[in-house]
Every structure is written in C-alpha cells, then in structure tokens.
Amino acid sequence: MKVSTRARYGLRLMVELARELKKDDIIQLNKIAKITHLSEKYLAQLAIPLKEAGLIIGVSGKKGGYLLGYKPEEIKIRQIVCALIGPISLTDCVNSPEICLNYSFCEARTIWTILSERMHEILDEFTLADLINKDSMKAIKEDFSRMPLLDPDLVLAKDNLEATDICPTKKRKDINLKIRKRKKAIISIIKGPV
C-alpha cells in the first residue's frame, strides 16, 4: 500500500506551516510553495480539507495567509491524513464489511483490519509538534532504528544516489528512465527487426 500524494504533500504542508509559524504570526502559501517545491495552486487545494477539519485557519486580506487551528502538540498525524484522504484502511471491507460476501469468514480481512488498526495507532502516537522538533525526531528515529529504510542516506547510498531537497529525487526518475530505455533496447534485440 502506498500513501496518496495528497496525504504526503498535505502533511508536508502542515509540517512547514507549523515550522514557519515559529517565526511569523501568519504564513502565506507562496512561502510554503518555495520550501516544498509544490505549486501554490496545489497547496491551496490541499488547504481546503485541512480548513474544513479545523486544522488550519485561513485569514483573508493582503496580509492574509494561514495559521494552525490548534497547537502543534494537539494535532495528531492521523487527523491530518484523515482530513486529506478520509478514513484510513488497507481495504474497503475493513470499514464496510457488508460490501463483501465473505466478510464473516474471511481470514484476509482479519489481517487487513489488524494492519489498519496498527496504522491508526502509529499515526495517533505522533503529533505535528513531534515532526517539527529536532530532538523529538531524533528520539523517534532512535526508537525505530531497527527499520533500515528510516535512514534515507543509507537507502540512497545503497542505490548510489545523491539526496536532494525535492521528493522524489529527480535523479531516481532519470535512473528509471534509463532502465526503461535499456529494457526497450533489449526487447528490440530479442525480437529482431519487424
């Protein structure tokens, strides 16, 4: 399962908004756009469900912008993700068992439900304040150090890639393009001239 782009970038928006609000009273989306390398228009779309959930407050006017609806330590990561993409579950049958004829005896649904609940627990364990506090992030990484993918430098080193400030890395896209071209060339050699 992959987390949607809306959830990933919406969380980035909230992290940068909280971080910038330590310096200023109100933050305009163009500032967040520069930091995140996302378009201001896309960030404005992400802001709509966050405002509806009360997680951020929009202020109109020339000097308007956004501020948080609650203190960062009161905003759970799950609240942010749910505001952006709705209820979190690995499959539709977890929240709506009636959609499946096998729900009463399905072993797979049991696993999907347990995994969904574990995701809820993890997302409820952390707050926006945790993500903007370097000491908290260091402690989280230490607590979960058994997870090798947690350290992006190690992952990039394994693939001989360089880190950039843009997610996903442009270099990885370039590598994927080269791989596709190589595959095409190999297939054309195998098939021969048409």
MARMARPA-11336 format. One record per residue: x, y, z of N, C-alpha, C, O in turn. Coordinates in steps of 0.2 Angstrom, whole numbers, plus 5000, padded with zeros to 4 digits. Layout:
XYZXYZXYZXYZ;...
REM end
This chain:
500449945000500050005000500450065000500950075003;500250114996500650174996500150234999499550234998;500450275002500150335005500050384999500450394995;499450414998499250454992499750514992499950544998;499750544987500150604986499850664990500150704993;499150664990498850714994499050715002499150765005;499050655004499250645011499950665012500150695017;500450645008501150655009501250735008501550755013;500950765003501150835002500750875007500950935009;500150855009499750885014500050885021500050935025;500350835023500750835029501350875028501550905033;501750875022502250925021502050995022502351035026;501451015020501151075020501051095028501251145030;500851045032500751065039501351065043501451115047;501851025041502551025044502851095043503051125048;502851115037503151185035502751245038503051295040;502151235038501751295041501851295048501951355051;501851245052502051245059502751265060502851305065;503251245056503951265057503951345056504351375060;503651365051503751435049503351485054503551545055;502751455057502451495062502851505068502651545073;503351475069503851485075504151555074504351585079;504251575067504551635066504051695064504251755066;503451685061503051735059502351715062502151665064;501851765062501251755065500751725060500251685062;500851735054500451715048500851695042501351725041;500651645039501151615033500751615027500151585027;500951645022500651635015500851575012501451555013;500451545007500651485004501151494999501551444998;501351554996501851554992502551544996503051514992;502551555002503151545006503251465007503851435006;502751435008502751355009502851325002503251275001;502651354996502751334990503551334988503751284985;503851384990504551394989504951334993505451314990;504751324999505051275003504951205001505451165001;504351194999504151124997504251104990504251044988;504351154985504451144978503751124975503751084970;503151144979502551124976502151184974502351244976;501751184969501451244966500951274972500651234976;500851334972500451364977499751344975499351344980;499551334969498851314967498751244970498151234973;499151204970499051134973499051134980498651104984;499451174984499451184991498751214993498551204998;498451264989497851294990497251234990496851244994;497351194986496851134985496951094992496451074995;497551074994497651035000497451075006497151045011;497451145006497251185012496451175013496251185019;496051165008495351165009495151115014494751125019;495251045013495050995018495351005025495050995030;495951035025496351055031495951105035495851105041;495651155031495251205034494651185037494351195042;494251135032493651105034493751065041493251065045;494251035042494350995048494551045054494651015059;494651105053494851155058495651145060495851175065;496051115056496751105057497151165056497651185059;496851205051497151275049496651325048496051305047;496851385049496351445048496651485043497251505043;496151505038496351555033496151625035495651635037;496651665034496551735035496551775029497051775025;495951815027495951845021496251915021496451935027;496351945015496652005015497452005012497751955011;497652065011498352075008498852045012499352015010;498852055019499252015023499051955026499251935031;498551925022498251865025498751805024499251805021;498451745025498851685025498551625029497951625030;498951585032498651535036499051525043499651545043;498651505047498951485054498651415056498151395053;498951385061498651325064497951335068497951385071;497551285067496951295071497051265078496651285082;497551235080497751205086498451215087498851225082;498651205093499451205095499651135091499351085091;500351145089500551085085500551015089500450965087;500651025096500650965100499950935101499850885104;499450975099498750945099498550915093497950885092;498950925087498750895081499050825080499650825079;498650775080498950705078499050705071498650735067;499550665069499650655062499050615058498850635053;498750575062498150545059497550595057497250585052;497450645061497050695060497150725053496750745049;497750745052497950775046497850725040497550745035;498050665040497950615035497250605033497050605028;496850595039496150585038495750645035495350635031;495950705037495650765034495850765026495450795022;496350745024496550745017496350685013496150705007;496250625016496050575011495450535014495250485011;495250555020494650515023494950455027495550455029;494450415029494650355034495250315031495250305025;495650295036496250255034496150185035495950165040;496150145029496150075030496450045024496450075018;496749985025497049955019496549925013496749925008;495949905015495449885010494849915012494649935018;494349925008493649945009493349905014492849935018;493449845014493049795018493149805026492849785030;493749835027493849845034493349895037493049875043;493249955034492749995037492049985035491550005038;491949945029491249925027491249855025491249835019;491249815030491249735029490649715025490649665021;490049755025489449725021489549725013489149705010;490149765011490249765004490549695001490549684995;490749655006491049585004490649535006490349525012;490449485001490049425003490449375008490149335011;491049385008491449335013491649365019492049335023;491449425021491649465027491649425034492049425038;491149375034491049345041491549285042491649265048;491949265037492349215037493049225034493449175033;493149285032493749305028494349315032494449355036;494849265031495449275035495849335033496149365037;495849345027496249405024496049475028496449515029;495349475028495049535031495349545038495449605041;495449495042495749495049496349535049496549575053;496849515044497449545043497449615041497749655044;497049635037496949695034496649745040496849805041;496249715044495949755050496549765055496549825057;496849715057497449725061497949775059498149815063;498149765053498649815050498349885050498749935051;497749895048497449965048497449995055497550055056;497249955060497249975067497949995069498050045073;498449955067499149975069499350045066499650085069;499150055059499250115056498950175060499250225061;498350165062497950215067498350225073498450285075;498650175076499050185082499650225081499750265085;499950205076500650245074500450315073500850365075;499950325069499850395067499550435073499650505073;499250405077498950435083499550455088499450495093;500050415088500650415093501050485092501350505096;501050505086501450565084501050625082500450625080;501350685084500950745083501350795078501950775077;501050845076501450895072502050925076502550935072;501950935082502550955086503150905086503750935086;502950845086503550795085503950805079504550795079;503550815074503950825067504350885066504750885062;504150935070504550995069505051005074505451055074;505150965079505550965084506150925083506050865083;506750945082507350905080507550855086507650795084;507450875092507550825097507050765097507250705098;506450785096505850735095506050685089505950625090;506250715084506350675078506950625079506950575077;507450655082508050615084507850555088508050495087;507450565093507150515098506750465094506750405095;506350485090505950445086506350395081506250335081;506850425078507250385074507650335078507850275076;507850355084508250305088507750245091507950195091;507150265092506650215094506450165089506350105090;506550185083506350145077506950125073506950115067;507550135076508150125072508250055069508650045064;507850005071507849935068507549935061507649885057;507349995059507049995052507550035047507650095048;507849995043508450025039508150075034508550115033;507550075032507350125027507250195030507150245027;507250195037507150255041507750305039507550365040;508250285037508850325036508950335029509250295025;508650395026508750405019509450405016509550385010;509950425020510650425017510850355016511250345011;510650315020510850245019510550215013510850175009;509850225012509550205006509850235000509950194995;509950295000510250324994510950304992511150294986;511350294998512050264997512050194994512450184989;511550154996511450084993511350094985511550054982;510950144983510750154976511250194972511150214967;511750224976512250264973511950334971512050354965;511450354974511050414973511250474977511450464983;511150534975511350594979510650614982510150614978;510650644988510050674991509950744988510450774986;509350764987509150824985508550854990508350814994;508350914989507850944994507150934990506650964993;507150894985506450884982506350814982506750764982;505650794984505450724985504950714979504450754979;505050664975505550614975506150644971506050694968;506750614971507350644968507250634961507050584958;507550694958507550694950508050644948507850614943;508550624952509050584949508750514949508850474944;508350494954507950424953507550424947507550374944;507150474945506750474939507250464933507050434929;507750504933508250494927508450424927508550394921;508650384933508850314933508250274930508450224926;507650284932507150244930507050254922506850204919;507150314920507050324913507550284909507450254904;508250284911508750244908508650174908508750134903;508350144914508150074914507650064909507650004906;507150104908506550084903506850084896506650044892;507350134895507650134888508050074887508050044881;508450054892508849994891508349924890508549884886;507849924894507349864893507049864886507049814883;506949924883506649934876507149914871507049874867;507749934872508349914868508449834868508549804863;508449804874508549734874507949694871508049644868;507349724872506749684869506749694861506649644858;507049754859507049754852507649714849507549684843;508149704853508649654850508449584850508549544846;508049564856507749494856507249484850507249434847;506849524849506349524844506549524837506349494832;507149564836507449574830507049624826506549654828;507249634819506949684815506149654814506049594812;505749704813505049684812504949694804504349684802;
REM end
